[in-house]
């Protein structure tokens, strides 16, 4: 499959489905875990652990996740198996991943207890470890499936499509199942759905017999060599700037909708959904522009458009022609769906190009190490953005009476995207 030829649609779709399984269980965990263990009072639900400790439990799990990324990447790059370097990790890691996901929703003590806090910290660590074991090698398959730039963008597009579908199923499906059947049943049903998605790439991808030069570098050497790749440093620095901006705005979207746009809490999902829909519709456009003008041009254009949109967020409520605040905000959010498409689709295809570049320097294929180091840096950036968001809101306010913290989100996010754009302008690979 590592040839300049078009890949079958079935292979692309089945490979992309794996991304849906990854995003499905990840979205559910982020959306419901804290609520389940420490629900708001008056809802008739059991409190299993003090809310002040839940963040610590989740940080412990994320810490394991971040540290394990490059370690799993190195292990996968050096693996020897009749099934290949990547498929065994997905095949044998999927079941423990789903089991640990289900077990998160079965705390041992039926009440508020430190035992449940410890249990959650342990299960979060186990979950995120197996999450990395599955996700990192899965992502590393993309550069191996094709050396064609156009086909890599196509594969990344299928990944992004299923990623968004996974998030939507996680948001809508989990809410429906929790209401009808409870948290444990929801976890089992959607856990099985994600497991089926993980097995899709296992069924269609055949690594056996490929002439791939496996990495012989020790872990420390592999890490250092990754950061000697100047195009990688340029790309990942820009990528992290975008994700810092995207994280603080994602955390602030409910405040933007309710305070700046003047809508209710129930409108948050309805306002955000069209942006996701627009993003899906723009997938063919991004693929077409990338094929004609290159990934660098497409990503640069997307960063520039996103920068403008983010800087316009503080203007919500100040537009002329009697346009309502709600409509102004909806317009900006819908417009943001267009450039965000490229930022969901292209990064994995760009990493594939960087692996090719690295192979010319080192003589070996180290796909998983590149995705692993990107994952480690990305998770650290998301953590820092989360801390910054809390500081910004507490310092400048997040209410209708004191909205400066919310207003500053736009220009701060726009500033980070602008820095990322300037950095990426020096990216040397134009294909």
C-alpha positions in Angstrom: 0.0 0.0 0.0 3.0 2.3 0.3 2.7 3.3 -3.4 1.7 6.3 -5.5 -1.7 4.9 -6.3 -5.3 5.6 -5.2 -6.4 3.7 -2.2 -9.8 1.9 -2.2 -12.6 4.0 -0.6 -13.4 1.1 1.7 -9.9 1.1 3.1 -9.9 4.8 3.7 -13.3 4.7 5.4 -12.4 1.7 7.6 -9.1 3.3 8.5 -10.8 6.6 9.3 -13.4 4.8 11.5 -10.7 4.1 14.0 -10.5 7.9 14.7 -14.2 7.9 15.4 -13.7 5.3 18.2 -10.9 7.3 19.7 -12.9 10.6 19.8 -16.1 8.9 20.9 -14.8 7.6 24.3 -12.6 10.6 24.8 -15.5 13.0 24.3 -17.7 11.1 26.7 -15.0 11.1 29.4 -14.4 14.8 29.1 -18.1 15.6 29.1 -19.4 13.4 31.8 -16.8 12.0 34.2 -16.7 15.0 36.6 -20.5 15.3 36.5 -20.9 11.6 37.3 -18.6 11.6 40.3 -19.7 15.0 41.7 -23.1 15.9 40.3 -24.8 19.2 41.2 -27.0 19.1 44.2 -30.7 18.6 43.8 -30.4 16.2 40.8 -31.0 13.0 42.9 -27.6 11.6 41.9 -25.0 10.0 44.1 -21.8 12.0 44.9 -18.9 9.6 44.7 -15.9 11.9 45.4 -15.2 15.5 46.4 -15.3 17.8 43.4 -12.1 19.5 44.6 -10.2 16.2 44.1 -11.6 15.3 40.7 -9.3 17.6 38.8 -6.3 16.0 40.5 -7.5 12.5 39.5 -7.9 13.6 35.9 -4.6 15.4 35.9 -2.9 12.2 37.1 -4.5 10.3 34.2 -3.5 13.0 31.7 0.1 13.0 33.1 0.3 9.2 32.4 -1.1 9.9 28.9 1.5 12.6 28.1 4.5 10.7 29.4 3.5 7.5 27.6 3.2 9.1 24.2 6.9 9.1 23.2 7.5 5.8 25.0 4.7 4.0 23.1 5.9 5.7 19.9 9.4 4.3 20.4 8.1 0.9 21.2 5.9 0.8 18.1 8.7 2.1 15.8 11.0 -0.7 17.0 8.4 -3.5 17.1 8.9 -6.7 15.2 5.8 -8.8 14.6 4.3 -10.9 11.8 1.3 -8.5 12.0 3.5 -5.4 11.6 4.6 -2.6 13.8 1.2 -0.9 14.4 -1.7 -3.4 14.1 -0.7 -5.5 17.2 -1.0 -2.4 19.5 -4.5 -1.6 18.1 -5.6 -5.2 18.2 -4.5 -6.1 21.7 -4.9 -2.6 23.3 -8.5 -2.0 22.2 -10.2 -4.4 24.6 -8.3 -3.2 27.8 -9.0 0.4 26.7 -12.7 -0.2 26.4 -12.8 -2.3 29.7 -11.1 0.5 31.6 -13.5 3.0 30.1 -16.5 1.0 31.3 -14.9 0.5 34.8 -14.5 4.2 35.3 -18.3 4.3 35.7 -18.3 1.6 38.4 -16.8 3.2 41.6 -16.4 0.7 44.4 -18.1 2.7 47.2 -21.7 3.8 46.8 -21.2 7.3 48.3 -18.7 10.1 48.8 -15.4 8.4 49.6 -11.6 8.9 49.2 -11.5 5.3 48.0 -13.5 6.4 44.9 -11.1 9.3 44.3 -8.1 6.9 44.4 -10.1 4.4 42.2 -10.8 7.2 39.7 -7.2 8.3 39.6 -6.0 4.7 39.0 -8.6 3.9 36.3 -8.0 7.2 34.6 -4.3 6.3 34.4 -5.1 2.9 33.0 -7.5 4.3 30.5 -5.2 7.0 29.2 -2.3 4.5 29.0 -4.2 2.2 26.8 -5.7 5.1 24.9 -2.1 6.0 23.9 -1.3 2.4 23.1 -4.1 2.3 20.6 -4.1 5.9 19.3 -0.4 6.5 18.7 0.3 3.5 16.5 -3.1 4.1 14.8 -2.0 7.6 13.8 1.4 6.2 12.7 -0.2 4.0 10.1 -1.2 7.0 7.9 2.3 7.7 6.5 2.7 4.0 5.7 -0.5 3.6 3.8 0.6 5.9 1.0 3.5 8.1 0.0 1.2 10.2 -2.2 0.5 13.7 -0.7 -3.0 13.7 -2.2 -3.9 10.3 -0.8 -2.5 11.3 2.6 -4.7 14.3 2.7 -7.6 12.1 1.7 -6.8 9.6 4.6 -6.6 12.5 7.0 -9.9 13.8 5.8 -11.6 10.5 6.5 -9.9 10.6 10.0 -11.3 14.1 10.6 -14.8 13.2 9.4 -15.0 10.2 11.8 -13.5 12.2 14.6 -16.3 14.8 14.3 -18.9 12.0 14.0 -17.4 10.4 17.1 -17.7 13.6 19.1 -21.3 14.1 17.9 -22.3 10.6 18.9 -20.5 11.0 22.2 -22.4 14.3 22.9 -25.9 13.3 21.7 -25.8 9.5 22.2 -24.4 9.6 25.7 -27.0 12.1 26.8 -29.9 10.0 25.4 -28.6 6.7 26.9 -27.9 8.3 30.3 -31.4 9.6 30.5 -33.0 6.3 29.3 -30.7 3.7 30.9 -28.1 5.3 33.2 -24.4 5.9 33.1 -23.2 2.3 33.3 -25.4 1.1 30.4 -24.3 4.1 28.4 -20.6 3.2 29.0 -21.1 -0.4 28.0 -23.1 0.4 24.8 -20.9 3.2 23.5 -17.8 1.3 24.7 -18.8 -1.6 22.4 -19.4 0.9 19.6 -15.9 2.3 20.0 -14.4 -1.2 20.1 -16.0 -2.0 16.7 -14.6 1.2 15.3 -11.1 0.2 16.6 -11.3 -3.1 14.8 -12.1 -1.5 11.4 -8.5 -0.6 10.6 -7.3 -3.9 12.0 -9.5 -5.7 9.4 -8.4 -3.8 6.3 -4.8 -2.8 6.9 -2.1 -5.4 6.1 1.4 -4.5 7.3 3.0 -7.9 6.8 5.6 -8.0 4.1 6.2 -4.3 3.7 9.7 -3.1 3.1 9.9 -0.7 6.0 13.1 0.4 7.6 12.4 0.1 11.3 14.0 2.5 13.8 17.2 1.2 15.5 17.7 4.4 17.5 17.6 4.2 21.3 14.8 6.2 23.0 17.0 9.2 23.9 18.6 9.3 20.5 15.1 9.0 18.8 13.8 12.0 20.9 16.8 14.1 20.1 16.7 13.3 16.4 13.0 14.2 16.3 13.8 17.7 17.5 16.7 18.0 15.1 14.1 18.0 12.3 13.7 21.7 11.8 10.5 21.5 9.7 9.0 19.5 12.6 9.9 22.2 15.1 8.4 24.8 12.9 5.2 23.0 12.3 4.6 21.8 15.9 5.3 25.2 17.3 2.7 26.7 15.0 0.3 23.8 15.8 0.6 24.3 19.5 -0.2 28.0 19.2 -3.4 27.1 17.4 -4.4 24.5 20.0 -3.7 27.0 22.9 -6.1 29.4 21.2 -8.6 26.7 20.3 -8.6 25.3 23.9 -9.3 28.6 25.6 -12.1 29.4 23.2 -13.6 25.9 23.5 -13.7 26.3 27.3 -15.2 29.8 26.9 -17.8 29.0 24.3 -20.6 28.6 26.9 -19.7 32.1 28.3 -19.6 33.6 24.9 -23.0 32.2 24.0 -24.7 33.1 27.3 -23.0 36.4 28.2 -21.9 38.0 24.9 -24.7 36.6 22.7 -27.4 36.8 25.4 -28.7 33.3 24.9 -29.5 30.5 27.4 -27.4 27.5 28.5 -29.6 25.2 26.3 -28.6 27.2 23.2 -24.8 26.4 23.5 -25.0 23.1 21.6 -27.4 24.5 19.1 -25.1 27.4 18.3 -21.9 25.2 18.1 -23.5 22.4 16.0 -23.7 24.4 12.7 -20.0 25.1 12.9 -19.3 21.4 13.0 -21.8 20.9 10.1 -20.0 23.5 8.1 -16.7 21.9 8.9 -17.9 18.5 7.5 -19.2 20.2 4.3 -15.8 21.9 3.8 -13.8 18.6 3.8 -13.9 18.3 0.0 -13.0 21.9 -0.5 -9.9 21.6 1.8 -8.8 18.4 0.0 -9.2 20.2 -3.4 -7.3 23.3 -2.4 -4.5 21.2 -0.8 -4.2 19.0 -3.9 -3.8 22.1 -6.1 -1.9 24.5 -3.9 -0.2 22.4 -1.3 -0.8 21.8 2.4 1.3 24.8 3.5 -0.8 27.2 1.4 -4.0 25.7 2.7 -3.0 25.7 6.3 -1.6 29.2 6.1 -4.8 30.5 4.6 -6.8 28.8 7.3 -4.7 30.3 10.1 -5.1 33.8 8.6 -8.9 33.5 8.4 -9.1 32.1 11.9 -7.0 34.9 13.2 -9.4 37.5 11.7 -12.5 35.7 13.1 -11.0 35.4 16.6 -10.1 39.1 16.7 -13.7 39.9 15.8 -15.2 38.1 18.8 -15.1 41.3 21.1 -17.2 43.1 18.5 -20.3 40.9 19.1 -23.1 43.2 20.0 -21.5 46.2 18.2 -22.3 45.5 14.5 -24.3 47.9 12.4 -27.7 47.4 10.6 -29.5 46.2 13.7 -28.1 42.7 13.5 -28.9 41.0 16.8 -26.1 39.9 19.2 -27.1 36.3 18.8 -26.9 36.4 15.0 -23.5 38.2 15.1 -22.1 35.4 17.3 -23.7 32.7 15.1 -22.1 34.2 12.0 -18.6 34.2 13.5 -19.0 30.7 14.8 -20.2 29.4 11.4 -17.4 31.2 9.6 -14.9 29.6 12.0 -16.0 26.1 10.9 -14.4 26.7 7.4 -10.7 27.3 8.5 -11.0 24.8 11.4 -11.6 22.1 8.8 -8.1 22.4 7.5 -6.7 22.4 11.1 -8.4 19.1 11.7 -7.6 17.5 8.4 -4.0 18.6 7.5 -1.8 18.1 10.6 -1.7 14.3 10.4 -0.9 14.5 6.6 1.9 17.0 7.4 3.4 14.7 10.0 3.5 12.0 7.4 5.6 14.4 5.1 7.9 15.1 8.1 8.4 11.4 8.6 9.5 11.1 5.0 11.9 14.0 5.5 13.3 12.4 8.6 13.8 9.1 6.8 16.1 10.8 4.4 18.2 12.0 7.4 18.2 8.9 9.5 17.4 6.0 7.1 14.6 4.7 9.3 10.8 5.2 9.7 9.8 6.7 13.0 6.1 7.6 12.5 5.0 6.7 16.0 7.7 8.8 17.7 6.7 11.9 15.7 3.0 11.4 16.6 4.1 10.6 20.2 6.1 13.8 20.7 3.4 15.8 19.1 0.9 14.2 21.5 3.1 15.0 24.5 3.5 18.6 23.6 -0.1 19.0 22.7 -1.4 17.6 26.0 1.0 19.9 27.9 -0.3 22.9 25.9 -3.9 22.0 26.6 -3.1 21.8 30.3 -1.4 25.2 30.3 -4.3 26.7 28.3 -6.8 25.3 30.9 -4.8 26.9 33.7 -4.6 30.2 31.8 -8.4 30.2 31.1 -9.1 29.8 34.8 -6.7 32.7 35.7 -8.2 34.9 33.0 -11.7 34.4 34.1 -11.0 34.9 37.8 -8.8 37.9 37.2 -11.0 39.9 34.7 -14.5 38.4 35.2 -17.0 36.2 33.3 -20.4 37.7 34.1 -22.7 40.1 32.4 -21.7 42.7 35.0 -18.0 42.0 34.6 -17.4 40.4 31.1 -13.8 41.5 30.4 -12.4 38.0 30.8 -14.7 36.7 28.1 -14.1 39.7 25.8 -10.3 39.1 26.1 -10.6 35.5 24.9 -11.0 36.6 21.3 -7.9 38.9 20.9 -5.7 36.6 23.1 -6.7 33.6 20.9 -6.2 35.6 17.8 -2.8 36.7 19.0 -1.7 33.1 19.5 -3.0 32.1 16.1 -1.1 35.1 14.6 2.1 33.9 16.2 1.5 30.5 14.9 0.9 31.9 11.4 4.2 33.8 11.5 6.1 30.7 12.7 4.5 28.5 10.0 5.4 30.9 7.3 8.9 29.6 7.7 7.8 26.0 7.1 10.0 24.8 4.2 7.9 21.9 2.8 5.4 23.4 0.3 3.7 20.3 -1.1 
